[in-house]
Amino acid sequence: MYHVFTIQTSVWVIATLSFICFLGGYIIAPPEGPWQHVRLAFSAIGTTATIIALAGTQFVFDWIWRVPIVQKFMFPYINGKWSGTITSNWATISAAHRISTPNVNPALSEEGKEASPQQTEKRVNVEIQANLFSATMTLMPEDRYSESISVSLIPVESKELEKPRLYYIYKSSVKNPQLSDEQESYGAAFLEIIQNKNRDILEGNYWTNRKWKEGLNTAGMISLNRMR
């Protein structure tokens, strides 16, 4: 999650922690002579590095990240389990290539009616694990046909964006692919973080490179709700 910090913010935090550690050491054991001042400075830098390393561990960072004021100045809390749907344009592709698609559900509207015969839908479960130094996202459809794991997951929050976003590249694996599929492919997506009073939502678009030479690469929409 360090991506959300600007260089100026990172320098300010490190410099402030180092100064506090130096000042604490100076008060506890006042240095005598220039070399002891230098040793105290290096000791303060080492202590700062230790504090940052500990704060960045999964358990400690997750605890800090849950504090509302931290989320306000850093990034919305996204760790945990999510569930929702992925909607794909596979129905359009399969119809154009005259491919039989068994066990595929049409996309439904909020009222439960078929939203579009050109789109298909799957229920999925997602887990996000992030700390100060890394972030991963795993997506598993309920039919367990495939599994995708993020190769890179980057949080972005800027004045140009209306809502904070997650940009990620993922690897999709299929143990027993159909003839129209392949065992391994890659894709990319972005998810906007929508925070309502009653629920948190991740919503955005994705696209893949699966069977792209044959024109079978898919794209669609992801919509997730945080599981309580």
C-alpha positions in Angstrom: 0.0 0.0 0.0 3.0 2.3 0.0 2.0 3.3 -3.5 -0.6 5.7 -2.1 2.1 7.8 -0.4 3.7 10.5 -2.3 7.5 10.9 -2.1 7.1 14.1 -0.1 4.8 12.3 2.4 7.2 9.3 2.7 10.2 11.6 3.3 8.3 13.6 5.9 7.2 10.5 7.8 10.7 9.0 7.8 12.3 12.3 8.8 9.8 12.9 11.6 10.3 9.4 13.0 14.1 9.7 12.8 14.0 13.0 14.5 11.8 11.7 17.3 14.1 8.7 17.8 17.2 10.9 17.8 15.6 13.3 20.3 14.6 10.5 22.6 18.1 9.0 22.5 19.5 12.5 23.2 17.3 13.0 26.2 17.9 9.5 27.7 21.7 9.4 27.1 23.1 12.7 26.0 26.0 12.1 23.5 29.5 13.5 24.2 31.6 14.5 21.3 30.9 14.4 17.5 31.3 10.7 17.0 28.6 9.9 19.6 26.3 12.3 17.8 26.9 10.4 14.6 26.3 7.0 16.3 23.1 8.4 17.8 22.0 9.5 14.3 22.6 6.1 12.8 20.9 4.5 15.7 17.8 6.7 15.2 17.7 5.7 11.5 17.9 2.0 12.4 15.1 2.4 15.0 13.0 4.2 12.4 13.5 1.4 9.9 12.5 -1.2 12.6 9.3 0.7 13.4 8.3 0.9 9.8 9.1 -2.8 9.2 6.9 -3.8 12.2 4.1 -1.4 11.3 4.1 -2.9 7.8 3.5 -6.5 8.9 0.1 -7.9 8.1 -1.3 -8.0 11.6 -0.1 -4.6 12.8 -0.8 -2.8 9.5 -4.3 -4.3 9.3 -5.0 -3.1 12.9 -3.8 0.4 12.1 -5.6 0.5 8.7 -9.0 -0.1 10.3 -8.9 3.2 12.1 -11.2 5.6 10.2 -8.9 8.6 10.4 -6.0 6.5 8.8 -8.3 5.5 6.0 -9.2 9.1 5.4 -5.6 10.2 4.9 -4.4 7.0 3.3 -6.8 4.7 1.4 -10.1 2.9 2.1 -9.8 -0.4 4.0 -10.1 -3.2 1.4 -8.7 -6.2 3.2 -11.0 -9.2 3.7 -13.5 -11.3 1.7 -15.8 -10.0 -1.0 -18.5 -11.7 -3.1 -20.4 -10.7 -6.3 -20.5 -11.3 -10.0 -18.5 -11.1 -13.1 -20.3 -10.3 -16.3 -18.7 -11.3 -19.6 -19.3 -10.7 -23.3 -18.7 -14.4 -24.0 -22.2 -14.9 -25.2 -21.5 -12.4 -28.0 -18.2 -14.0 -28.9 -19.5 -17.6 -28.8 -22.4 -16.6 -31.0 -20.1 -14.9 -33.5 -17.8 -18.0 -33.7 -20.7 -20.5 -33.4 -19.3 -22.1 -30.2 -21.5 -24.1 -28.0 -21.5 -22.8 -24.4 -23.1 -25.2 -21.9 -23.7 -24.2 -18.2 -23.5 -20.5 -18.9 -26.0 -18.2 -17.2 -27.3 -15.0 -18.8 -26.7 -11.7 -17.1 -29.6 -10.6 -14.9 -30.9 -7.2 -13.9 -31.5 -6.2 -10.3 -35.2 -7.4 -10.7 -33.9 -10.9 -11.7 -34.8 -10.5 -15.3 -32.5 -11.3 -18.2 -30.5 -8.1 -18.7 -28.8 -8.9 -22.0 -28.6 -12.0 -24.2 -25.1 -10.8 -25.3 -23.7 -11.1 -21.7 -23.1 -14.0 -19.3 -22.7 -13.9 -15.6 -20.9 -15.9 -12.9 -20.9 -15.7 -9.1 -17.5 -15.2 -7.6 -15.7 -15.0 -4.2 -12.7 -12.7 -3.8 -10.1 -12.3 -1.0 -7.8 -9.3 -0.7 -4.7 -9.3 1.5 -2.7 -6.1 1.8 -0.1 -4.6 4.0 2.3 -1.7 3.7 4.7 -3.5 1.4 2.5 -5.8 -0.8 -1.1 -6.5 -1.9 -2.7 -9.6 -3.4 -6.2 -10.4 -4.7 -7.6 -13.9 -5.4 -10.8 -14.5 -7.4 -12.6 -17.8 -7.4 -15.9 -18.4 -9.3 -18.4 -20.5 -7.4 -18.3 -23.2 -10.1 -14.6 -23.4 -9.4 -13.9 -23.7 -13.2 -10.9 -21.3 -12.9 -8.9 -19.2 -10.4 -7.2 -15.9 -10.9 -4.4 -14.5 -8.7 -3.1 -10.9 -9.0 0.4 -10.4 -10.4 0.3 -6.8 -9.5 -2.3 -4.9 -7.4 -1.9 -1.1 -7.1 -4.1 1.3 -5.2 -4.5 4.7 -6.7 -6.1 7.8 -5.2 -5.8 11.2 -6.9 -7.6 14.4 -7.4 -8.3 13.5 -11.0 -10.3 10.4 -10.0 -13.8 10.7 -8.5 -13.3 7.6 -6.5 -10.2 5.7 -5.3 -9.3 2.7 -7.6 -7.5 -0.6 -7.6 -5.6 -1.3 -10.8 -4.4 -4.9 -11.2 -2.9 -7.5 -13.5 -3.9 -11.1 -12.9 -3.1 -14.6 -14.0 -6.0 -17.0 -14.6 -5.6 -20.7 -14.4 -8.0 -23.4 -15.6 -7.3 -27.1 -14.6 -9.5 -28.6 -17.2 -10.2 -26.0 -20.0 -12.9 -26.4 -22.6 -11.8 -26.4 -26.3 -12.6 -22.7 -26.5 -10.5 -21.9 -23.5 -6.8 -22.3 -22.5 -5.1 -23.5 -19.3 -3.4 -20.2 -18.5 -4.0 -16.6 -19.5 -3.5 -13.1 -18.3 -5.8 -10.1 -17.8 -6.1 -6.6 -16.3 -8.8 -4.7 -14.5 -9.7 -1.6 -12.6 -12.1 -1.4 -9.6 -13.6 1.7 -8.2 -14.1 1.7 -4.4 -17.6 2.9 -3.5 -18.3 3.4 0.2 -21.9 3.6 1.2 -23.3 3.8 4.7 -24.5 0.2 4.7 -21.9 -1.5 2.5 -18.6 -1.3 0.6 -18.6 -2.0 -3.1 -15.8 -2.7 -5.7 -16.9 -2.2 -9.2 -15.2 -1.9 -12.6 -14.2 -3.5 -15.9 -11.8 -6.3 -16.8 -10.3 -7.7 -20.0 -8.2 -10.8 -20.9 -5.8 -12.1 -23.5 -7.2 -15.6 -23.6 -7.2 -17.1 -27.1 -6.6 -13.6 -28.5 -5.2 -14.9 -31.8 -8.6 -16.6 -32.5 -10.5 -13.5 -31.4 -11.8 -15.2 -28.2 -10.4 -12.8 -25.6 -13.1 -11.7 -23.2 -14.0 -8.5 -21.4 -16.7 -7.5 -18.9 -17.6 -6.0 -15.6 -16.9 -7.0 -12.0 -19.2 -6.1 -9.1 -18.3 -7.1 -5.5 -19.8 -6.4 -2.1 -17.9 -6.8 1.2 -18.9 -9.9 3.1 -19.8 -9.2 6.7 
